[in-house]
Amino acid sequence: MVDTSHLSEKAKKDLAFVQAAIKGDQSAYASLMERYRESIYYMMLKMVSNTDDADDLTIEAFGKAFNRLEQYSPNYAFSTWLYKIASNNCIDFIRKKRIKVTSMDSGIKTGDGEVIYFDAKSTTRDPEETVMHKQKMMHMRELVSKLKPRYRLLVEKRYFEELSYEEISKELNLPLGTVKAQLFRARDFLANMIDKTKDTI
């Protein structure tokens, strides 16, 4: 029996949702997302100052958390664990994109009042990095070409043509939720392919 006496009522409810989700209850996943989507989104927005990137990072944070639900330990609140996953994923994104980050020494305050601290350095690409970036982009396009047509089209629209979710939704006449869900799956497939071919990048 797990000791939950140290958890707040909110954290206990979260734990119940986590346990239900692990058993396959899809509505439990939706409940967790509903409870934290807004606060995660605003935390991401503070970190990257771009609404589309914040939206992507929010979906990725939940995707990573949901894939690792069995690793969550109720020694601490689910929200703390989720915010940590989200902030770490965002730091990786910032480093990869070389986004200039300001005023990060004081940390970011979450919707629950927690402060997440992190270290993100900003640098510009040197000529060697530029060449490597081009090689990675070529490799990425090759991987994208192997996706199923519906996923390939969405990825091309989102990341190569740099359309917003709303623009893709309008252009392809698809519900916004479908666009986001299918892009999340497409990113998952790509991540697996990249992992299998990382030695060639």
C-alpha positions as CSV (number, residue, x, y, z in Angstrom):
1,M,0.0,0.0,0.0
2,V,1.4,3.4,-1.0
3,D,1.6,6.0,1.7
4,T,-0.1,9.1,0.4
5,S,-0.4,11.0,3.7
6,H,2.1,13.6,2.6
7,L,0.2,14.5,-0.5
8,S,-2.4,17.3,-0.8
9,E,-6.0,16.4,-1.8
10,K,-5.2,17.6,-5.3
11,A,-2.1,15.4,-5.5
12,K,-4.1,12.4,-4.2
13,K,-6.7,12.9,-7.0
14,D,-3.9,13.2,-9.5
15,L,-2.5,9.9,-8.2
16,A,-5.9,8.2,-8.6
17,F,-6.0,9.4,-12.3
18,V,-2.4,8.1,-12.9
19,Q,-3.3,4.7,-11.5
20,A,-6.4,4.6,-13.6
21,A,-4.5,5.7,-16.7
22,I,-1.9,2.9,-16.2
23,K,-4.7,0.4,-16.2
24,G,-5.8,1.7,-19.6
25,D,-8.5,4.3,-18.6
26,Q,-8.4,6.8,-21.5
27,S,-10.6,9.3,-19.7
28,A,-7.9,9.5,-16.9
29,Y,-5.3,10.7,-19.4
30,A,-7.8,13.3,-20.6
31,S,-8.5,14.4,-17.0
32,L,-4.8,14.8,-16.2
33,M,-4.3,16.8,-19.4
34,E,-7.3,19.0,-18.7
35,R,-6.0,19.7,-15.2
36,Y,-2.5,20.8,-16.3
37,R,-2.6,21.7,-20.0
38,E,-3.0,25.4,-19.4
39,S,-0.4,25.8,-16.7
40,I,2.1,23.7,-18.7
41,Y,1.3,25.8,-21.8
42,Y,1.9,29.1,-20.0
43,M,5.2,27.8,-18.5
44,M,6.4,26.8,-22.0
45,L,5.3,30.2,-23.4
46,K,7.3,32.0,-20.8
47,M,10.4,29.9,-21.7
48,V,10.2,30.2,-25.5
49,S,8.0,33.3,-26.2
50,N,6.3,31.6,-29.2
51,T,2.8,30.3,-29.1
52,D,3.2,27.6,-31.7
53,D,6.4,26.3,-30.1
54,A,4.7,26.4,-26.7
55,D,1.8,24.4,-28.0
56,D,4.1,21.8,-29.5
57,L,6.1,21.6,-26.3
58,T,3.0,21.2,-24.2
59,I,1.8,18.2,-26.3
60,E,5.4,16.7,-26.2
61,A,5.5,17.1,-22.4
62,F,2.3,15.2,-21.9
63,G,3.4,12.6,-24.4
64,K,6.6,12.0,-22.6
65,A,4.9,12.0,-19.2
66,F,2.2,9.6,-20.3
67,N,4.8,7.2,-21.9
68,R,6.6,7.1,-18.5
69,L,3.6,7.0,-16.1
70,E,4.7,3.8,-14.6
71,Q,8.0,5.5,-13.5
72,Y,6.1,8.1,-11.5
73,S,6.5,7.8,-7.8
74,P,4.0,9.2,-5.4
75,N,6.8,10.3,-3.1
76,Y,6.1,13.7,-4.6
77,A,3.2,15.3,-6.4
78,F,2.4,14.4,-10.0
79,S,2.5,18.1,-10.9
80,T,6.1,18.4,-9.7
81,W,7.1,15.4,-11.8
82,L,5.2,16.7,-14.9
83,Y,6.6,20.2,-14.6
84,K,10.1,18.8,-14.4
85,I,9.6,16.7,-17.6
86,A,8.1,19.7,-19.4
87,S,10.9,22.0,-18.4
88,N,13.7,19.5,-19.2
89,N,12.1,18.9,-22.6
90,C,11.9,22.6,-23.2
91,I,15.5,23.2,-22.2
92,D,16.5,20.6,-24.8
93,F,14.4,22.4,-27.4
94,I,16.0,25.7,-26.5
95,R,19.5,24.3,-26.8
96,K,18.7,22.7,-30.2
97,K,17.1,25.8,-31.6
98,R,19.7,28.1,-30.0
99,I,16.8,30.4,-28.8
100,K,18.1,33.4,-26.9
101,V,16.7,33.1,-23.4
102,T,16.6,36.1,-21.0
103,S,15.8,36.4,-17.3
104,M,16.0,32.7,-16.6
105,D,18.2,32.9,-13.5
106,S,15.1,33.5,-11.3
107,G,13.3,30.4,-12.7
108,I,9.8,30.0,-14.0
109,K,6.8,30.0,-11.7
110,T,4.2,27.3,-12.6
111,G,0.4,27.5,-12.1
112,D,0.8,25.7,-8.8
113,G,3.2,28.3,-7.5
114,E,6.3,26.0,-7.9
115,V,9.4,27.6,-9.3
116,I,11.4,25.6,-11.8
117,Y,15.1,26.5,-12.2
118,F,17.2,25.6,-15.2
119,D,20.3,26.5,-17.2
120,A,19.9,27.2,-20.9
121,K,22.9,28.7,-22.8
122,S,22.5,30.6,-26.0
123,T,25.1,30.3,-28.8
124,T,25.1,31.0,-32.5
125,R,26.0,28.3,-35.1
126,D,29.6,28.2,-36.3
127,P,30.3,27.1,-40.0
128,E,30.8,23.5,-39.0
129,E,27.5,23.4,-37.1
130,T,25.8,25.0,-40.1
131,V,27.0,22.1,-42.3
132,M,25.9,19.6,-39.7
133,H,22.5,21.2,-39.4
134,K,22.0,20.9,-43.2
135,Q,23.0,17.3,-43.1
136,K,20.5,16.7,-40.3
137,M,17.8,18.4,-42.2
138,M,18.5,16.2,-45.3
139,H,18.4,13.2,-43.0
140,M,15.2,14.4,-41.4
141,R,13.5,14.9,-44.8
142,E,14.5,11.4,-45.8
143,L,12.9,10.0,-42.6
144,V,9.8,12.1,-43.1
145,S,9.4,10.6,-46.7
146,K,9.1,7.2,-45.0
147,L,6.1,8.2,-42.9
148,K,2.5,7.2,-43.9
149,P,1.1,9.8,-46.4
150,R,-1.2,11.5,-44.0
151,Y,1.5,11.9,-41.4
152,R,4.1,13.0,-44.0
153,L,1.8,15.7,-45.3
154,L,1.2,17.1,-41.8
155,V,4.9,17.1,-40.8
156,E,5.8,18.9,-44.1
157,K,3.1,21.5,-43.6
158,R,4.1,22.1,-39.9
159,Y,7.9,21.9,-40.0
160,F,9.0,22.6,-43.6
161,E,6.4,25.1,-44.6
162,E,6.1,26.3,-41.0
163,L,2.3,26.6,-41.1
164,S,0.4,27.0,-37.8
165,Y,-2.0,24.3,-36.6
166,E,-4.9,26.6,-37.5
167,E,-3.6,27.1,-41.1
168,I,-3.0,23.3,-41.5
169,S,-6.5,22.7,-40.2
170,K,-8.0,25.1,-42.7
171,E,-5.9,24.0,-45.7
172,L,-6.5,20.3,-45.2
173,N,-10.1,20.7,-43.9
174,L,-9.4,18.7,-40.7
175,P,-10.5,19.4,-37.2
176,L,-7.8,21.2,-35.1
177,G,-7.7,18.4,-32.6
178,T,-7.1,15.8,-35.3
179,V,-4.2,17.9,-36.7
180,K,-2.6,18.1,-33.2
181,A,-3.2,14.4,-32.4
182,Q,-1.8,13.2,-35.7
183,L,1.2,15.5,-35.5
184,F,1.9,14.1,-32.1
185,R,1.8,10.6,-33.4
186,A,4.0,11.6,-36.4
187,R,6.6,13.1,-34.1
188,D,6.6,9.9,-32.1
189,F,7.2,7.8,-35.2
190,L,10.0,10.2,-36.2
191,A,11.6,10.1,-32.8
192,N,11.7,6.3,-33.0
193,M,13.2,6.4,-36.5
194,I,15.8,9.0,-35.4
195,D,16.7,6.8,-32.4
196,K,17.3,3.8,-34.7
197,T,19.4,5.9,-37.1
198,K,21.1,8.3,-34.7
199,D,24.6,6.9,-35.5
200,T,24.2,8.0,-39.1
201,I,23.3,11.6,-38.3
